[in-house]
């Protein structure tokens, strides 16, 4: 089950994410996944912002939550993701979302920078 959590505030003319860093929330019976989406060039910036500004929230969610940062880049006429998984203290198994594992990079313990 998945839901977009980012919304537009028409009064302040700004976008707001859930907890300040989650664009999409996915719920499975054994894990909750928060996804931050951006362009591939901004993945490091997003990770640094989350780690520096939201480390407390990540620590409280540890063991119940996985955060993924999806960086998208267009190659030819197709969009391809670069996926970074943070806060991997949850046992996610090998085939959680992208069975090929082709674009997935894991960062152990969730508070490491690229």
C-alpha positions as CSV (number, residue, x, y, z in Angstrom):
1,X,0.0,0.0,0.0
2,X,1.4,3.4,-1.0
3,X,0.4,7.0,-0.8
4,X,1.9,10.3,-1.9
5,X,2.4,12.5,1.2
6,X,3.8,15.7,-0.4
7,X,1.3,18.5,-0.9
8,X,1.2,22.1,-2.2
9,X,0.3,24.9,0.2
10,X,-1.4,27.4,-2.0
11,X,-1.3,30.2,0.6
12,X,2.5,30.0,1.2
13,X,3.2,28.7,-2.4
14,X,5.5,26.0,-1.0
15,X,5.6,22.2,-1.1
16,X,5.5,20.2,2.1
17,X,6.7,16.7,2.7
18,X,5.6,14.4,5.5
19,X,7.9,15.1,8.5
20,X,9.9,17.4,6.2
21,X,11.5,14.6,4.1
22,X,9.0,12.0,3.0
23,X,7.3,12.3,-0.5
24,X,5.8,8.8,-0.6
25,X,4.9,6.5,2.2
26,X,4.6,2.7,1.6
27,X,3.3,0.3,4.1
28,X,3.9,-3.5,4.1
29,X,2.9,-5.8,6.9
30,X,6.4,-6.0,8.2
31,X,8.0,-2.6,7.3
32,X,7.2,1.1,6.6
33,X,9.1,2.7,3.8
34,X,9.5,6.5,3.4
35,X,10.7,7.7,0.0
36,X,12.3,11.0,-0.8
37,X,12.3,11.6,-4.6
38,X,14.6,14.0,-6.4
39,X,16.8,14.3,-9.5
40,X,20.0,12.1,-9.6
41,X,22.2,15.2,-9.2
42,X,20.5,16.2,-5.9
43,X,20.7,12.8,-4.1
44,X,23.7,13.7,-1.9
45,X,22.1,17.0,-1.0
46,X,18.9,15.3,0.1
47,X,20.7,12.7,2.1
48,X,22.9,15.4,3.9
49,X,19.8,17.5,4.6
50,X,17.9,14.5,6.1
51,X,20.9,13.4,8.2
52,X,21.7,16.8,9.4
53,X,18.2,18.2,10.0
54,X,16.2,15.0,10.8
55,X,18.6,12.6,12.6
56,X,16.5,12.6,15.7
57,X,13.4,11.5,13.8
58,X,15.4,8.8,12.0
59,X,16.7,7.5,15.3
60,X,13.3,7.3,16.8
61,X,12.0,5.4,13.8
62,X,14.9,2.9,13.7
63,X,13.8,-0.7,13.6
64,X,10.4,0.2,12.3
65,X,11.1,2.3,9.2
66,X,13.3,2.4,6.1
67,X,14.1,5.5,4.2
68,X,14.9,5.4,0.5
69,X,16.2,8.3,-1.6
70,X,15.3,7.9,-5.3
71,X,17.3,10.0,-7.7
72,X,15.9,10.1,-11.2
73,X,17.9,10.7,-14.4
74,X,16.7,10.5,-18.0
75,X,18.8,8.3,-20.3
76,X,17.7,8.5,-23.9
77,X,13.9,8.6,-23.7
78,X,13.6,6.6,-20.4
79,X,13.8,7.6,-16.8
80,X,16.1,5.5,-14.6
81,X,16.3,5.6,-10.8
82,X,19.3,5.6,-8.5
83,X,18.1,4.3,-5.2
84,X,19.9,4.8,-1.8
85,X,18.5,3.0,1.2
86,X,19.1,4.6,4.6
87,X,18.4,3.2,8.1
88,X,18.7,-0.4,7.1
89,X,18.4,-1.8,10.6
90,X,15.1,-3.3,9.4
91,X,15.5,-6.7,7.8
92,X,14.1,-5.9,4.3
93,X,15.0,-9.1,2.4
94,X,16.6,-9.1,-1.0
95,X,13.6,-8.5,-3.1
96,X,11.7,-5.7,-1.3
97,X,11.0,-3.4,-4.2
98,X,13.4,-3.8,-7.1
99,X,14.0,-7.5,-7.6
100,X,17.0,-7.0,-9.8
101,X,18.8,-4.9,-7.3
102,X,20.3,-3.2,-10.3
103,X,20.0,0.4,-9.0
104,X,20.1,-0.2,-5.3
105,X,22.9,1.0,-3.0
106,X,22.7,0.4,0.7
107,X,24.1,2.7,3.3
108,X,24.5,0.9,6.6
109,X,23.0,2.3,9.8
110,X,21.3,5.1,7.9
111,X,23.4,8.0,9.1
112,X,26.3,7.7,6.7
113,X,26.9,10.3,3.9
114,X,27.6,9.3,0.3
